[in-house]
């Protein structure tokens, strides 16, 4: 009997919430087949099995919070495979199809000649945590089980939200994988049923207080994490916020004149790539803003790389994917990466690695509406820049009042490390890049 335990998911991640168990007792599973869909602090991952065999016991259920190292399922490896010497084991199939296993309901097929199963002693590269469900037909008797559905975590979550049973959906993607459009097609065909199912799925526990009915839902893992991080930042970081405006009139002229060229290449050009590049170039000249503070070790950690985190508002909560080496990227490269980030966030198909390594964060309040704010620092970073919605304002230039497009900026910084002068110089540098966009276009 082998116990499949929750593996390490990354630095700082100690547990996760079980969204869905993808196997049942009696199922015959293959190595790397998804067994549990798990929600961690920031992302949803599908945890694969490290061995092949028959599921004897499932130790977790939907809604459970499990810690790293906790047993998820217990499986029994086929005796023939377990006893096969390592040297006698045939080479793994290279066709991309999993080894076919006998089902629990057909014991006579155990003696049928078949490729030997991988054993615990067989060398293999560790499977990534974000493994995909196998796209081959199910090998267990219950072929319609969730574990045999060819769909990724984001599609599974979307299907649950709209009330679609994936076992009855025919996939149109590569190797029969189910896509978002496949799920939407089912929704369109049975919209009334889907809407009612979705509503009932999100209803939660209906109760009443002294004034009327209320709905009580469990606080999601991501919201609990956000709350903990915000509390840590608020209680440990003495922050100050500087407010200023950048005249982006000339920048907007360049952007508008270039939109069509970028669109022809499939790139949507907004003002964000210019802001990211401006901040990244300014960080190169102001290393204190790109540092981290370790009070326990009494150290300042100056990052020699510049990874700009982009705070994104999602239905599940705030996530901050990092744009790595932003200072080395051109405006078109940044625009392409932003489009990729937006697509991943929209579908929920991002990994934990996408959320790690940030050295400085930018939050775009202007995309929703608003001018100034006091953003909370994403510890252990020491600063965060918030951009509001650009608006036309009267500005005095050489004793004349002119209408200019002004971009509001709010820079919050950790006053334990960053002094007011350093913050002001950094923000001035960012503004300088935005107001003279030729510097951005010529920047290395």
C-alpha positions, 0 to 999 in steps of 0.5 A: 500500500502506497500513500500519496501525500500532498507535495511541496507547492512552493515557498511559504505555502503550507496548506491548500483547500480541496476544491474537488477530488478527482478519483474514487475508491476502486478507481485504477489510476495512472502515474501523473493522473490528477487526483485532487484539485487544490486551491492555494494562496493564489492559484488553483493547481491539480495535484497528480499521483506519483504512482499508478495503481488502484485507489484503496482509500480516499482520505480527503473530501471537497472543502477540506484544508490539508497541509503539506505532507498530508495523505490524500489517497492510498493506492495499491500497486499491481503485484506484477508491476511491483515485483518486476525487477527494474532491469526486466521492466520494458521501456515506457511507451513513447506514444503519449498514451498512458499504460492501460490498466485492468479495471477493478471489476474485471479481475480476469484481465490481470493476466492479460499481457500488457506493458508493466506499470511504473514502480516506485523504484523506476527513475522518473522526473518529478511531475509538475504540480500543475499537471493536466488530466490525461486525455486518453479514455478512462481506464477505470470502470466509471469512465465518466468520473471527474478524473477521466475528464480531459480538462484543466483546472480553470475549465473545471472551475468554470464548469462548476460555476456555470453548472455544467457536468464535464463528463457529458461534454465533448472536447474540441481541443487537441486530443479531445481536451475540453475548452472554454468554448465547449462549456459555453456551448453547453450553457447556450443550449441549456441556459435556463438549467445552467443559470439555475444550477449556477445560482444554487451552487453559489447560494451558500447557507441561507439563514436570517438575522434580526433584519432579514435573510442573509447568505453565509459562505466560507471565506475562500483561501485566497481571501484569507491569504489576502487578509493575512498579508494586508494585516501583516503590511498594515501592522509592520510597515510604517508607510508614507504615500507621495502623490503627483501627476505626470503630463502624458499628453505627448505619450498619448499622441504616440500611443494613439498613432501606434495603436493600429500598427500594434493591433495589426500584430495582435497587440493591444497597446495601452498606457500600462506598458509605458508605465511599467517600462518607466518604473523599471528604468527608474528602479535601475537608478534607485536600488533602494526602491527595488530592495527588501527589508529583513528585520530579523536578520537586520539586512537589506536585500538589494535585488539585482533584477527587476520583476514588476508585479501587476496587481490584477483584480479577479473574481477570486480576489487580488493576484499579482503576477510578476513581469520578469526582467521588465527593464530589459523588455521593449514596449512591444515585448511588455505589451505582449507579456501583459496580454499573456498575463491578462489571458492567464488571469481571465481563465485562471490558468496561471501557476504559482511560479507566475506569482513569485519573484516580484520586486516592485508592484504597480496597481492600475486603479484607473482601469476601474475608475478613480484618481488617487489612493494609498495602496498597501505595500506588498511585503516584503517589497518596500514600495508600490505605485498606483496609477489612476485614471488620466484626465484632462486638466488646465496646466500653467506652462510658461505663464499660459494655461493649457489643457493637458492629459494628466496621469495621477500617481500614488507611491506608497513606501516603507519608511523604515528603509525608504526616506521621503527624498529617495521616494520623491526622486524615484517618482520624479524619474518615473514622471520624467520618462512618461513626459519624455516618451522618446527616452523610453523608446530609446532605452536599452 
